[in-house]
Amino acid sequence: MFQLNGLTSKLLILFGFCLLFGSIFSLSGIALIKPLFNLEFNDVGAVMDDLGNRENILVLKFLQLLNSVGLFLVPAILFSVLFLKNPLRALSLNQPLKFGQIAFILILYFSLIPLINLMVSINGDLSLPQALESVEIWMRAAEDRAKVLTEAFLQMQGSGDLWVNVLLMGLLPAVGEELIFRGIVQSSIVKVSKNHHLGIWVSAFLFSALHFQFFGFLPRMVLGAFFGYLLIWTQSLWAPILAHFLNNTMALLIAYYYGASSLDTEIDQVGSTTDTLWISGIALLVFSYFAYRFHQYSKIPDQRPGE
């Protein structure tokens, strides 16, 4: 293990690892599409233009797999091995979840859904100043491209497609992103600042910002903060990993069993429309009550011990 002092040094090296290995794995993926999918380098850009082709979706899923592994999972593991003493303990991976904690996490997550839907609606209606109109147009175009790609991924023809998506869009992001943002970034900030609220919200801000989706920034930041408080209350990184996995996988299951269109027309509108705002009010009360009870149940001191 190498000794690394200073929060700034830790974060710079961590994000340097993310950029380095993210680039290496992305380029490796592009290099491998020739032998694996018989596509030339110049054909990669055209793949996005024909998302109705199942072969193209497989290519994009392959590239997404390598991107997730290289951008989050490998940097987190390498940083932990090189710079953390007793990585499992430092990352809070040595503490299993209790049944009662899992039950609280499920209740909190489902009570949070209407509030997240409301924030998605509010955030989506935000506009940048007139001087930044061109930036807003670019941002909305990027959001639309991401939405089209997600909808293409959610077109599943069998259980095989579902399990591939659970791995690609559910498990890998949950593990990799939580290792980075809660396991390393949040814990490092808490250790230096002695303030877990600061660590939670700064890491949540970075978590949302690094997804580069302005019109989903607010709900994603709140989700990140929720994951952060779960870590504080349980002292186990398995808690935010579980909640993150649940959040990602719920959408996959709904799309698989009810169709991708049901996400936009039904589930994602609960609590965000005029006639369902009362649901968000009730959800806020339920979430607040069980968050308080969860904190009491866990009996975790306010300040998380540093590693």
C-alpha positions, 0 to 999 in steps of 0.5 A: 500500500502506498501512503497518500496524504491530502484529500485533493491528491486522493481525488485527483488520482482517483479521477485520473484513474477513471479517465485513464482506464475509461479511455483504455477500455473504450478504445479496446472496445472499439478495437475489438468490434472488428473481430467480434462483430465484423465492423470497421472503425468508421462504422461505429458512428453509423451504429447509433443511426440504426438502433432498430438493428439488433446487431447494432444494439449488441455492439453498443451493449458491448461497448457500454460493458467495457466503459462501465468496467473501465470507468468505475470498477477497475479504477475503484479496485486499483485505487483501493488496493494501492492506497487504502489500508485494509480495503474491505474495511475502508470501503465498508464492505466487511459489514453485511446488512441485517434483514431489518436494514434491508426492509427499511431500505425497500420502504425508503426507496419506494416512498422516494419514487414519487418525490424523484418523479416530481423532481424529474418533472421540475428539473426537466422544465428548467431553462438556461438564460437566453445567453446560454440558449445554444448550450441548452439546445446542445444539452437537450439534444444530448438528453434526447440521444441518451433517451433514444439509446436507453429505450433501444436497450430496453427493447428486450425479446426474452429473458436472455436480454433481461439478464444481460441488461440486469448485469449491464444497467443494474449490477455493474453501475450499482457496484462500480459507481458506489465504490467510487462515489460513496466508498472512496469519495464520500468516505474521504471527504468525511474523514477530512472534514469530520462532517458526514453531511458535507461528504454526502452532498459533495459526493452526490453533486459529483455523482450527478454532475459526472453523468453529464445530464443537466435535465436530470441533475436534481433527481440524480443528486437527491438519489446520490444523497439518499445512497450516501445517508444509507452508508452513514446509517448502516456503515455498510456499502452494501446498503447504497449498492442494494438501493442503487441496484434496485433503482436501476433494475426496477425500470428494467423489470417494468420495461420487460413485463409491461413494455418500455412505454409504461415507464413514461406514461405511468410509473414516471408520472406518479407524484409529478402531475397535478392530480397526483401531487398529493401522492408526493406529499404523502410519500414525503411524510412516509419517507421522513418517518421511516428515515428517522426510524431507520437512523434510530434502528441503526444506532450509528453515531453521527460522525463516521470513523475514518479509515 
